Amino acid sequence: MEIEEQTEGSVVIVALNGRVDGFSAPELETRIAEIVGRGDTRLLLDCGKMEYISSAGLRAVLVGAKKCQQEGGKLAVCALQAACKAVMEVSGFLTILDHYDTREAALAVES
């Protein structure tokens, strides 16, 4: 998995590329903690190039969302591919996280 980060207004966009699984989930969790630790608490996970997410990946997203929330911020997701969206939907994540079809749609609401 590759993680790219950029800032758009008050939102830090974390673009995920590849598989978020048991091997890469700790890296995502650490990266989110670092971002929140420096005071950026409004995060958008751009999942347009995320090919797969496992239960460990879901856990990393949930831990990240809780960190953001504890600091008065928020974590949202966008551009989920069909398979990843199905996993997040079945696991109930789409009922607890704001999600958008595109990065642009997310930034229009979240920035």
N, C-alpha and C positions, 0 to 999 in steps of 0.2 A: 504494500500500500504506500502511496505517496500522499503527503499532505502539503497543500499550498495554502498560504495565508495572505490575505490582503484586507485593507480597511476601506470601507465605503461609508462615509459619514461617521456615525457613531456605532456602526455595526462591523464586527470582524467576521469576514467570510472565511470559512475553513473548507476548502475544496478537497474532497476525498477522491482518490483515483485508485481503483483496484479492489481488493478483498479486505473487508474488515472482519477478521476472524480471531481465533484464539492467539495467534502469533502477533497480529498487528494491533489488536484492541488495546493492549497496555500503552502502546505508543500514542494512540488517539487520546486515551484518558489522561496521560501525562501532558500532552500538548494542550488540551483544554484547560487543565489545572494551571499550566504556565500562563496561558492567556488571561484567565480569570485572576490569577495571582498578581499580574501587573496592572490590574484595575479595569480591564476590558470585560464587561459582563453581558454585553449584547452580542450573541454569536449566531451565525447562520451557517449550518452545515450544508454545503452544496454537494449533493449526492449524484450529480449528473454522470460522473464517471465511476461511481461505486458499483462494482459488479456483483457483490455478494455481501451479506451481513449475517453473522452467526449470533448465537445467544451471547457470546462474550462481547461481540460488537454492540449488541443492544444494551448490554450492561454499561459499557463505556459511554454510550450516548446518554443513558439515564443518569449515571454519576455526573456527567458534565452538565446536564440540565439542572440537577439539584445544586451543583456548585454555583451556577449562574443565578439560580433563584435565591439561594442563601445570601448572595451579595447584592440582591435587589435587581438582578438582570433577568435575562431570558435566553433560551436556546430554541431556535426553530430550525426546520429542515426544508430543503427545496430540491426540486428536480429528481425525485426518486424514480429510478427505473422500475418497470412493472414487477419484477421478481422481488426486489428489495421493498417496494411499496407493499406487496402482499404480505411479506414477513412482518413488517411493522404494523400493518393493519390487523393481522391475526393475533399478534402479541399485545394489541391494545395501545401501542405507542402513538398512533395517530389520534387517539382520543385525549392524550395528555400533552402532546406537543403540537404547536402550530406548524402546519405544513403547506407548502405552496408548490404549484406546478413548475414555476420558473424562478430563477434568481431575481429577475426584474420584478416579478409580482411580489416576491418576498420583501425586496428593498423598498418598494412603493408603500408597503404597510409598516415595515419594521424600522425604517430610518427616521 
